Amino acid sequence: MLRLPTVRLPLGDDAERTRIETILSLSRVYLSVFALVAVVLDRTEPSHLAGFAYGLLAAYVLWSIAVFGLVIAKRGLRNRVARLFQACDIAWPVLLTSLTTGPASPLMPSMMFALIAAAYRWGLRASLLSAAVASAALTAESVALQMLGVTQELFVNALIVRTAGYLIMALLIGVLADTEKLRRMRATTLARLTVRSRTGRNIRATIASGLKEIAQIFDAPVVELAIREHPGDAFAWRFERDSDSLRWVTLSADQVETTFAQDLPSALLVRLWPSGGEPRHEIGLDDDGSRIRLRSNRQAVNAFAALRQTRAIASASYKARPDLDARLIVLDPAAFAGAADVQFLQALVEHVGPGLHNQYLTTRLKRQTGPAERARLARELHDGIVQSLIGVELRLAVLRGAPHTTPEVANEIYQAQLLVHEEAVLLREMMQKLRPLDLDDKTFLEYVRMAIDRFRRETGILTALHTDLDAIDLEPRVARALGRILQESLMNVRRHSGAQNAIVYLHRRGPGLVLKIEDDGRGFDGFAGRIEGDALAQDFRMPRSIKEHARAIGATLAFESEPGAGSRVEVRVIDGTRKPRGPGIEVAS
């Protein structure tokens, strides 16, 4: 049975729609201009009402240019406007061919543009519908021209062949457009969820956004992520699309045994008959993504499908380590068509699983280990993995400079060397987060100087400390929070800003202390100006950890950004700073 692809665009597909509308509007301009040139050069065209026909062609050109300008100005079109333009794309060829010898008109192929536009806007169904409407309109046009005496005879066989041709072309173009959009959507989804799983700071928020997107892609009402750790209880994160909510549920012993049965395939899709009984459609994949026959494990598959009491269920497993299993479960996925969708679900789990596992371990580490244990782990990382990475980086540098190394190989070695260096820097940042900050008013200034000095040496970004203080009064909890804010801000400068220079300001302002971190990088993405107060509390683009540290000590926090010119983080806290003695600038060396 032929199963056509079903496309479900993820959240935030406005950029894709804008891209499609821009391409279509520009293509329409080219088509209208060439149509006018073709009719002008062919002296036998138009066959009647020549003045009106030339005027209509000119109007078509102007309309196409106006639509192109509208798309560029509005950055895309609303769906209602796009449907109106689709109707116009069918109507224009009908009008133009009626004045240029009807079915024999050289403008007849322009109807193909309407089929292509429908396919790339909405997919196969819209393309077939456009072909049917276009065929009916052109047939009515042919009958009208024959009745008016413009054409001598009505060629029924030509009408039938043309209608079949349009439908066949609509089918082919629609399938190609759906397949292309499906591939783009899958690649984009994999990349987005993979990055989110590896950069997210809150595992609950990461899981909620990931399950929500999966539910939308596969048009499923419920998506679950079941996790079992040995030894320990099994549980599941359950996202319900109707209520847009994420719940944590404990799995019973029967649910654990059925969900994590050893006989279950790595990935599967099961569709059940409405009346129950044996599944009517099954797909199973092994760990390599190859399709397998469900014979010896049919009992486990049937029990797994019956447990959720749904019409269809799709699932893919992930084994992070011998004592930790996970399984993603999609209930009633309307957008699943066949084995390719199951393979995509399996690839999604394999790409996102490692990042979520790292977040899970980090969360457990923060909750279960005290300051002394985190400090010990940081020392082990520094003495073990970090030193090993530094040794690998040095060996790569020696190998790159060897006489027998070709330029191509040297470039590959250099890319590997950059990757190793980046991983070493990331590990150092992790070590800084793991180490407890034992700061007070006597050690805070020295810590700021040391942090800036280390940041400059490790990143190469010229960083200066501008302060008029040599002593301050700070409660230990305030000193620790400001230290974390400085640490997180400098990390963000290194990761995202692309800056060459940075300045840390530490000044007394009235009864309070002001800490500012500025850089000359690209600024925050999608944000320009200054944000603070209630607007900042409701904005999810700014670094969450910095906001949490500032809120914990009752500090006033503000972010400033100028795209292409840099950004600023400003924190003000009441601290009882002593009167400053002598301004100065200190540059970390």
TIMIBA-27359 format. One record per residue (C-alpha): residue in three letters; x, y, z. Coordinates in Angstrom, 1 decimal. Example, Ala and Ser with C-alpha at 12.3 -4.5 7.8 and 13.67 -1.06 7.14 Angstrom:
   type       c1       c2       c3
    ALA     12.3     -4.5      7.8
    SER     13.7     -1.1      7.1
//
This chain:
   type       c1       c2       c3
    MET      0.0      0.0      0.0
    LEU      1.4      3.4     -1.0
    ARG      1.8      5.7      2.1
    LEU      2.3      9.3      1.3
    PRO      4.3     11.5      3.7
    THR      2.4     13.5      6.3
    VAL      4.0     16.8      7.2
    ARG      3.5     18.5     10.6
    LEU      5.5     21.7     10.7
    PRO      6.9     22.4     14.2
    LEU      6.4     25.5     16.3
    GLY      8.0     28.6     14.9
    ASP      7.8     27.7     11.1
    ASP      7.2     31.4     10.1
    ALA     10.7     31.6      8.6
    GLU     10.0     28.6      6.4
    ARG      6.7     30.1      5.2
    THR      8.4     33.4      4.5
    ARG     11.1     31.7      2.5
    ILE      8.5     29.8      0.4
    GLU      6.4     32.9     -0.3
    THR      9.5     34.9     -1.3
    ILE     10.6     32.3     -3.8
    LEU      7.1     32.0     -5.2
    SER      6.5     35.7     -5.6
    LEU      9.9     36.2     -7.3
    SER      9.1     33.3     -9.6
    ARG      5.7     34.8    -10.4
    VAL      7.5     38.1    -11.5
    TYR      9.8     36.2    -13.9
    LEU      6.8     34.2    -15.3
    SER      4.7     37.3    -16.0
    VAL      7.6     39.2    -17.6
    PHE      8.5     36.3    -19.9
    ALA      4.8     35.7    -20.7
    LEU      4.5     39.4    -21.9
    VAL      7.8     39.1    -23.9
    ALA      6.6     35.9    -25.5
    VAL      3.3     37.4    -26.7
    VAL      4.9     40.7    -27.8
    LEU      7.5     38.8    -29.9
    ASP      4.8     36.5    -31.5
    ARG      3.0     38.7    -33.9
    THR      0.1     36.2    -34.3
    GLU     -0.8     36.6    -30.7
    PRO     -3.2     37.7    -29.3
    SER     -5.8     36.3    -31.8
    HIS     -8.5     38.8    -30.8
    LEU     -9.0     41.8    -28.6
    ALA     -5.2     42.5    -28.9
    GLY     -5.2     45.8    -27.0
    PHE     -7.2     44.4    -24.1
    ALA     -4.9     41.3    -24.0
    TYR     -1.7     43.4    -23.9
    GLY     -3.2     45.5    -21.1
    LEU     -4.2     42.4    -19.2
    LEU     -0.6     41.0    -19.5
    ALA      0.8     44.3    -18.3
    ALA     -1.6     44.2    -15.4
    TYR     -0.4     40.7    -14.6
    VAL      3.2     41.9    -14.5
    LEU      2.4     44.9    -12.3
    TRP      0.3     42.6    -10.0
    SER      3.2     40.1     -9.7
    ILE      5.6     42.9     -8.8
    ALA      3.2     44.3     -6.2
    VAL      2.8     40.9     -4.6
    PHE      6.6     40.5     -4.4
    GLY      6.9     43.9     -2.7
    LEU      4.1     42.9     -0.3
    VAL      5.8     39.7      0.7
    ILE      9.1     41.4      1.2
    ALA      7.6     44.2      3.3
    LYS      5.4     41.9      5.4
    ARG      8.0     39.1      5.6
    GLY      5.5     36.4      4.5
    LEU      1.7     36.2      4.1
    ARG     -1.2     35.1      6.3
    ASN     -2.8     31.9      5.3
    ARG     -6.0     33.6      4.2
    VAL     -4.1     36.0      1.9
    ALA     -2.0     33.0      0.5
    ARG     -5.3     31.2     -0.4
    LEU     -6.5     34.4     -2.2
    PHE     -3.3     34.6     -4.2
    GLN     -3.6     30.8     -5.0
    ALA     -7.0     31.5     -6.5
    CYS     -5.5     34.4     -8.5
    ASP     -2.7     32.2     -9.7
    ILE     -5.3     29.9    -11.3
    ALA     -7.5     32.8    -12.6
    TRP     -4.8     34.7    -14.4
    PRO     -3.8     31.8    -16.8
    VAL     -7.5     31.2    -17.5
    LEU     -8.0     34.9    -18.4
    LEU     -4.8     35.2    -20.4
    THR     -5.3     31.9    -22.4
    SER     -8.9     32.9    -23.3
    LEU     -7.4     35.9    -25.3
    THR     -4.5     33.9    -26.8
    THR     -6.1     31.0    -28.7
    GLY     -7.3     29.1    -25.7
    PRO     -5.9     25.6    -25.3
    ALA     -3.3     26.2    -28.0
    SER     -2.0     29.3    -26.2
    PRO      1.7     29.5    -25.5
    LEU      0.7     30.7    -22.0
    MET     -1.0     27.4    -21.1
    PRO      2.1     26.0    -19.3
    SER      1.8     29.0    -16.8
    MET     -0.9     27.0    -15.1
    MET      1.9     24.7    -13.8
    PHE      3.0     27.6    -11.5
    ALA     -0.3     27.4     -9.7
    LEU      0.2     23.6     -9.0
    ILE      3.8     24.2     -7.8
    ALA      2.7     27.1     -5.6
    ALA     -0.1     24.9     -4.0
    ALA      2.3     22.0     -3.4
    TYR      5.0     24.1     -1.7
    ARG      2.5     26.1      0.4
    TRP      0.3     23.3      1.7
    GLY      1.3     20.0      0.2
    LEU     -0.1     17.2     -1.9
    ARG     -3.9     17.7     -1.2
    ALA     -3.8     21.3     -2.1
    SER     -1.9     20.6     -5.3
    LEU     -4.4     18.0     -6.4
    LEU     -7.3     20.3     -5.6
    SER     -5.7     23.1     -7.6
    ALA     -5.2     20.8    -10.5
    ALA     -8.9     19.8    -10.4
    VAL    -10.0     23.5    -10.2
    ALA     -7.7     24.5    -13.0
    SER     -8.8     21.6    -15.2
    ALA    -12.5     22.5    -14.6
    ALA    -11.8     26.2    -15.3
    LEU     -9.9     25.5    -18.5
    THR    -12.6     23.1    -19.7
    ALA    -15.3     25.7    -19.1
    GLU    -13.1     28.2    -21.0
    SER    -12.7     25.8    -24.0
    VAL    -16.5     25.3    -24.1
    ALA    -17.2     29.0    -23.9
    LEU    -14.6     29.9    -26.7
    GLN    -16.2     27.2    -29.0
    MET    -19.7     28.5    -28.3
    LEU    -18.6     32.1    -29.0
    GLY    -17.0     31.0    -32.3
    VAL    -13.4     31.9    -31.2
    THR    -12.3     28.3    -31.8
    GLN    -13.8     26.1    -34.5
    GLU    -14.0     22.8    -32.7
    LEU    -14.0     21.4    -29.1
    PHE    -11.3     18.7    -28.8
    VAL    -12.6     16.4    -26.0
    ASN     -9.6     14.1    -26.2
    ALA     -7.3     17.0    -25.8
    LEU     -9.2     18.1    -22.7
    ILE     -9.1     14.7    -21.2
    VAL     -5.4     14.3    -21.8
    ARG     -4.7     17.8    -20.4
    THR     -6.8     17.1    -17.3
    ALA     -4.9     13.8    -16.7
    GLY     -1.6     15.6    -17.2
    TYR     -2.4     18.2    -14.6
    LEU     -3.5     15.7    -12.1
    ILE     -0.4     13.5    -12.7
    MET      1.8     16.6    -12.4
    ALA      0.0     17.7     -9.3
    LEU      0.5     14.3     -7.7
    LEU      4.3     14.2     -8.6
    ILE      4.9     17.8     -7.5
    GLY      2.9     17.4     -4.3
    VAL      4.7     14.2     -3.3
    LEU      8.1     15.9     -4.0
    ALA      7.1     19.0     -2.1
    ASP      5.8     17.0      0.9
    THR      8.9     14.9      1.0
    GLU     11.2     17.9      0.8
    LYS      9.4     19.7      3.6
    LEU      9.4     16.5      5.7
    ARG     13.1     16.1      5.3
    ARG     13.8     19.8      6.2
    MET     11.4     19.5      9.2
    ARG     13.1     16.4     10.5
    ALA     16.6     17.8     10.1
    THR     15.6     21.1     11.7
    THR     13.9     19.3     14.5
    LEU     16.8     17.0     15.2
    ALA     19.2     19.9     15.3
    ARG     17.0     22.1     17.5
    LEU     16.1     19.4     20.1
    THR     19.7     18.2     20.2
    VAL     21.0     21.6     20.9
    ARG     18.3     22.3     23.5
    SER     19.0     19.0     25.3
    ARG     22.7     19.8     25.6
    THR     22.4     23.5     26.5
    GLY     19.3     23.6     28.7
    ARG     19.8     24.4     32.3
    ASN     16.5     23.1     33.7
    ILE     15.8     19.4     32.9
    ARG     12.0     19.8     33.5
    ALA     11.7     22.7     31.1
    THR     13.8     20.9     28.5
    ILE     11.7     17.7     28.7
    ALA      8.5     19.7     28.5
    SER      9.5     21.7     25.4
    GLY     10.9     18.5     23.7
    LEU      7.8     16.4     24.4
    LYS      5.5     19.2     23.3
    GLU      7.3     19.5     20.0
    ILE      7.2     15.8     19.4
    ALA      3.5     15.8     20.2
    GLN      2.9     18.5     17.6
    ILE      5.1     16.8     14.9
    PHE      3.4     13.5     15.2
    ASP     -0.1     15.0     15.9
    ALA     -0.3     13.0     19.2
    PRO     -2.4     13.9     22.2
    VAL      0.0     12.3     24.7
    VAL      3.7     11.7     24.8
    GLU      5.6     10.0     27.6
    LEU      9.2      9.6     28.6
    ALA      9.6      6.6     30.8
    ILE     12.8      6.1     32.8
    ARG     14.0      3.2     34.9
    GLU     17.1      3.2     37.0
    HIS     18.6      0.1     38.7
    PRO     18.2     -0.1     41.5
    GLY     15.4      2.4     42.1
    ASP     11.9      3.3     41.1
    ALA     10.7      3.8     37.6
    PHE      8.8      6.9     36.6
    ALA      7.6      8.8     33.6
    TRP      7.2     12.3     32.4
    ARG      3.8     12.6     30.7
    PHE      2.9     15.5     28.4
    GLU     -0.8     16.1     27.6
    ARG     -1.3     18.2     24.5
    ASP     -4.9     19.3     25.3
    SER     -4.0     20.8     28.7
    ASP     -0.4     21.8     27.6
    SER      0.9     20.3     30.9
    LEU      3.7     18.0     32.0
    ARG      3.1     15.6     34.8
    TRP      5.5     13.3     36.7
    VAL      4.0      9.9     37.4
    THR      5.2      6.7     39.1
    LEU      5.1      3.5     37.2
    SER      3.6      0.4     38.8
    ALA      5.5     -2.9     38.8
    ASP      3.3     -4.2     35.9
    GLN      3.9     -1.0     33.9
    VAL      7.7     -1.3     34.4
    GLU      7.8     -4.9     33.4
    THR      5.8     -4.3     30.2
    THR      7.4     -1.0     29.2
    PHE     11.0     -2.2     29.6
    ALA     10.5     -5.8     28.5
    GLN     13.7     -7.3     27.0
    ASP     11.8     -8.7     24.0
    LEU     10.5     -5.3     22.9
    PRO     12.2     -4.0     19.7
    SER     14.3     -0.9     19.9
    ALA     11.6      1.0     18.1
    LEU      8.1      0.1     17.1
    LEU      4.7      1.2     15.8
    VAL      1.5     -0.7     16.6
    ARG     -2.0      0.1     15.4
    LEU     -4.9     -1.8     17.0
    TRP     -8.4     -2.6     15.7
    PRO    -11.1     -0.5     17.2
    SER    -12.7     -3.7     18.6
    GLY     -9.4     -4.8     20.2
    GLY     -7.6     -8.1     19.7
    GLU     -4.5     -8.7     17.6
    PRO     -2.8     -5.5     16.2
    ARG     -3.8     -4.8     12.6
    HIS     -0.5     -3.1     11.7
    GLU      3.0     -3.6     13.2
    ILE      6.5     -2.2     12.5
    GLY      9.6     -3.1     14.5
    LEU     13.1     -1.9     14.2
    ASP     16.4     -3.2     15.7
    ASP     19.2     -1.1     17.2
    ASP     20.6     -0.4     13.7
    GLY     17.2      0.9     12.4
    SER     16.6     -2.2     10.2
    ARG     13.1     -3.6     10.0
    ILE     12.5     -6.9     11.8
    ARG      9.7     -9.4     11.9
    LEU      7.7     -9.5     15.2
    ARG      7.4    -13.2     15.8
    SER      9.2    -14.3     18.9
    ASN      8.5    -11.0     20.7
    ARG      4.9    -10.7     19.6
    GLN      3.6    -11.3     23.1
    ALA      5.7     -8.5     24.6
    VAL      4.6     -6.1     21.8
    ASN      0.9     -7.0     22.3
    ALA      1.2     -6.5     26.1
    PHE      3.0     -3.2     25.6
    ALA      0.3     -1.9     23.2
    ALA     -2.6     -3.1     25.4
    LEU     -1.2     -1.4     28.5
    ARG     -2.0      2.1     27.3
    GLN     -5.4      1.3     25.8
    THR     -5.0      3.4     22.7
    ARG     -5.7      2.9     19.0
    ALA     -2.0      3.3     18.1
    ILE      1.3      3.6     19.9
    ALA      4.8      4.4     18.7
    SER      7.9      4.0     20.8
    ALA     11.7      4.1     20.8
    SER     14.2      3.1     23.5
    TYR     17.5      4.6     24.7
    LYS     20.0      2.9     27.0
    ALA     22.2      5.5     28.6
    ARG     24.2      3.0     30.7
    PRO     23.6     -0.6     31.9
    ASP     21.7      0.6     35.0
    LEU     19.5      3.3     33.2
    ASP     16.9      2.7     30.6
    ALA     14.6      5.2     28.9
    ARG     11.7      4.8     26.4
    LEU      9.9      7.5     24.5
    ILE      6.2      6.6     24.0
    VAL      3.9      8.5     21.5
    LEU      0.2      7.7     22.0
    ASP     -2.3      7.8     19.0
    PRO      0.2      9.4     16.6
    ALA     -2.0     10.5     13.6
    ALA      1.0     11.6     11.5
    PHE      2.8      8.3     11.5
    ALA      2.7      6.7      8.0
    GLY      5.3      3.9      8.1
    ALA      8.7      2.6      8.8
    ALA     10.4      6.0      7.9
    ASP      8.5      7.7     10.7
    VAL      9.6      5.1     13.2
    GLN     13.2      5.5     12.0
    PHE     12.9      9.2     12.5
    LEU     11.6      8.7     16.1
    GLN     14.5      6.3     16.8
    ALA     17.0      8.9     15.4
    LEU     15.4     11.6     17.5
    VAL     15.8      9.5     20.7
    GLU     19.4      8.7     19.8
    HIS     20.3     12.3     19.2
    VAL     18.5     13.8     22.2
    GLY     19.2     11.1     24.7
    PRO     22.8     11.8     25.5
    GLY     22.1     15.5     26.2
    LEU     19.1     14.7     28.5
    HIS     21.2     12.1     30.2
    ASN     23.9     14.7     30.9
    GLN     21.3     17.1     32.3
    TYR     19.9     14.3     34.4
    LEU     23.3     13.5     35.9
    THR     24.1     17.2     36.5
    THR     20.8     17.7     38.3
    ARG     21.4     14.6     40.5
    LEU     24.9     15.8     41.2
    LYS     23.7     19.2     42.3
    ARG     21.0     17.6     44.6
    GLN     22.9     14.7     46.0
    THR     26.4     16.0     46.6
    GLY     27.5     18.6     49.0
    PRO     30.1     21.3     48.6
    ALA     33.0     19.0     49.6
    GLU     32.0     16.3     47.2
    ARG     31.6     18.8     44.3
    ALA     35.1     20.2     45.1
    ARG     36.6     16.7     45.1
    LEU     34.9     16.0     41.8
    ALA     36.3     19.2     40.4
    ARG     39.8     18.3     41.5
    GLU     39.5     14.9     39.9
    LEU     38.3     16.5     36.6
    HIS     41.3     18.9     36.7
    ASP     43.9     16.2     37.5
    GLY     42.4     13.6     35.2
    ILE     40.3     14.6     32.1
    VAL     41.4     18.2     31.8
    GLN     45.1     17.3     31.9
    SER     44.6     14.5     29.4
    LEU     42.8     16.9     27.0
    ILE     45.7     19.4     27.3
    GLY     48.2     16.6     26.6
    VAL     46.2     15.5     23.5
    GLU     46.0     19.2     22.3
    LEU     49.8     19.5     22.6
    ARG     50.4     16.2     20.8
    LEU     48.1     17.3     18.0
    ALA     50.1     20.6     17.7
    VAL     53.3     18.6     17.4
    LEU     51.8     16.3     14.8
    ARG     50.4     19.2     12.8
    GLY     53.9     20.7     12.5
    ALA     55.6     17.5     11.5
    PRO     57.5     17.6      8.1
    HIS     55.5     14.7      6.6
    THR     52.1     16.3      7.3
    THR     50.3     17.5      4.2
    PRO     48.3     20.8      4.3
    GLU     45.0     18.9      4.0
    VAL     45.9     16.7      7.0
    ALA     47.3     19.6      8.9
    ASN     44.0     21.4      8.5
    GLU     42.0     18.4      9.8
    ILE     44.4     18.1     12.7
    TYR     43.9     21.8     13.5
    GLN     40.1     21.4     13.5
    ALA     40.5     18.5     15.9
    GLN     42.9     20.6     18.0
    LEU     40.3     23.4     18.3
    LEU     37.6     20.9     19.3
    VAL     39.8     19.4     22.0
    HIS     40.6     22.9     23.3
    GLU     36.9     23.8     23.3
    GLU     36.1     20.7     25.3
    ALA     38.9     21.5     27.8
    VAL     37.4     25.0     28.3
    LEU     33.9     23.6     28.8
    LEU     35.3     21.3     31.4
    ARG     37.0     24.1     33.2
    GLU     33.7     26.0     33.3
    MET     32.0     22.9     34.7
    MET     34.7     22.7     37.4
    GLN     34.1     26.4     38.3
    LYS     30.4     25.7     38.8
    LEU     31.1     22.6     40.9
    ARG     33.6     24.3     43.2
    PRO     31.8     26.0     46.1
    LEU     32.2     29.8     46.4
    ASP     33.3     30.5     49.9
    LEU     33.3     34.3     49.7
    ASP     32.7     37.2     52.1
    ASP     33.5     40.9     52.1
    LYS     37.2     40.3     52.7
    THR     37.8     37.8     49.8
    PHE     35.3     39.1     47.3
    LEU     37.5     41.7     45.5
    GLU     40.4     39.2     45.3
    TYR     38.1     36.6     43.8
    VAL     36.9     39.1     41.2
    ARG     40.5     39.9     40.2
    MET     41.4     36.2     40.0
    ALA     38.3     35.3     37.9
    ILE     39.0     38.1     35.4
    ASP     42.7     37.1     35.2
    ARG     41.8     33.4     34.5
    PHE     39.1     34.4     32.0
    ARG     41.5     36.5     30.0
    ARG     44.2     33.8     30.0
    GLU     41.8     31.0     28.9
    THR     39.8     32.9     26.3
    GLY     42.2     35.6     24.9
    ILE     39.5     38.2     25.4
    LEU     41.1     41.4     26.7
    THR     39.3     41.9     30.0
    ALA     39.7     44.8     32.5
    LEU     38.5     45.5     36.0
    HIS     37.4     49.1     36.6
    THR     36.8     49.8     40.3
    ASP     37.1     52.6     42.9
    LEU     37.0     50.2     45.8
    ASP     39.6     48.6     48.0
    ALA     37.3     47.3     50.7
    ILE     33.5     46.6     50.8
    ASP     31.0     45.4     53.4
    LEU     29.1     42.3     52.1
    GLU     27.2     39.5     53.7
    PRO     28.7     36.1     52.7
    ARG     25.5     35.1     50.8
    VAL     25.5     38.3     48.8
    ALA     29.2     37.9     48.0
    ARG     28.6     34.3     46.8
    ALA     25.6     35.4     44.6
    LEU     27.6     38.2     43.0
    GLY     30.5     35.9     42.4
    ARG     28.1     33.4     40.6
    ILE     26.6     36.3     38.6
    LEU     30.1     37.4     37.5
    GLN     31.0     33.8     36.7
    GLU     27.9     33.2     34.6
    SER     28.2     36.5     32.8
    LEU     31.8     35.8     31.7
    MET     30.9     32.4     30.5
    ASN     28.1     33.9     28.4
    VAL     30.6     36.4     26.9
    ARG     32.9     33.5     25.9
    ARG     30.2     31.3     24.5
    HIS     27.9     33.6     22.7
    SER     29.2     37.1     22.2
    GLY     32.1     36.8     19.9
    ALA     33.6     39.8     21.7
    GLN     37.2     41.0     21.6
    ASN     37.1     43.1     24.8
    ALA     35.2     43.1     28.1
    ILE     35.1     45.3     31.1
    VAL     33.9     44.6     34.6
    TYR     32.8     47.6     36.7
    LEU     32.5     47.5     40.4
    HIS     31.4     50.8     42.0
    ARG     29.6     52.2     45.0
    ARG     26.4     54.1     44.1
    GLY     24.7     55.7     47.1
    PRO     24.1     53.0     49.7
    GLY     24.5     50.2     47.2
    LEU     27.1     48.3     45.2
    VAL     26.9     48.1     41.4
    LEU     28.4     45.3     39.4
    LYS     28.4     45.6     35.6
    ILE     29.8     43.3     32.9
    GLU     30.1     44.8     29.4
    ASP     31.4     43.4     26.1
    ASP     31.8     44.6     22.5
    GLY     30.3     41.5     20.9
    ARG     27.1     40.9     18.9
    GLY     24.6     41.5     21.7
    PHE     21.7     39.3     22.7
    ASP     19.9     37.6     19.9
    GLY     16.5     39.2     19.0
    PHE     16.8     41.9     21.6
    ALA     17.8     45.6     21.6
    GLY     17.6     48.2     24.3
    ARG     17.3     47.8     28.1
    ILE     15.1     45.4     30.0
    GLU     14.6     45.3     33.8
    GLY     11.9     45.0     36.5
    ASP      8.6     43.2     35.7
    ALA      9.4     43.0     32.0
    LEU     12.6     41.1     32.8
    ALA     10.8     38.7     35.1
    GLN      8.4     37.8     32.3
    ASP     11.2     37.5     29.6
    PHE     12.6     34.0     29.1
    ARG     15.4     35.1     26.7
    MET     17.8     36.4     29.4
    PRO     20.0     33.9     31.3
    ARG     17.8     32.3     34.0
    SER     20.6     31.5     36.4
    ILE     21.7     35.1     36.6
    LYS     18.1     36.2     37.3
    GLU     17.8     33.5     40.1
    HIS     21.0     34.6     41.8
    ALA     19.9     38.3     41.7
    ARG     16.4     37.5     43.0
    ALA     17.9     35.4     45.9
    ILE     19.6     38.5     47.3
    GLY     17.0     41.1     46.4
    ALA     19.2     42.8     43.9
    THR     18.1     45.0     41.0
    LEU     19.0     43.4     37.7
    ALA     19.0     44.9     34.2
    PHE     20.2     43.7     30.7
    GLU     21.2     46.0     27.9
    SER     21.9     45.0     24.3
    GLU     22.8     46.7     21.1
    PRO     23.0     44.3     18.1
    GLY     26.5     44.3     16.7
    ALA     27.9     46.6     19.4
    GLY     27.8     44.5     22.6
    SER     25.7     43.9     25.7
    ARG     25.7     44.7     29.4
    VAL     24.6     43.0     32.6
    GLU     24.0     45.4     35.6
    VAL     23.4     44.3     39.2
    ARG     22.8     46.7     42.1
    VAL     22.6     45.5     45.7
    ILE     22.4     47.3     49.0
    ASP     25.5     46.3     50.9
    GLY     26.8     49.1     53.2
    THR     30.0     49.7     51.2
    ARG     32.7     51.8     53.0
    LYS     33.7     55.0     51.5
    PRO     36.0     54.4     48.5
    ARG     39.6     55.3     48.4
    GLY     41.2     56.3     45.1
    PRO     39.8     55.3     41.7
    GLY     41.8     53.1     39.4
    ILE     41.8     50.6     36.6
    GLU     43.3     47.1     36.9
    VAL     43.9     45.1     33.7
    ALA     44.2     41.3     34.1
    SER     47.4     40.1     32.8
//
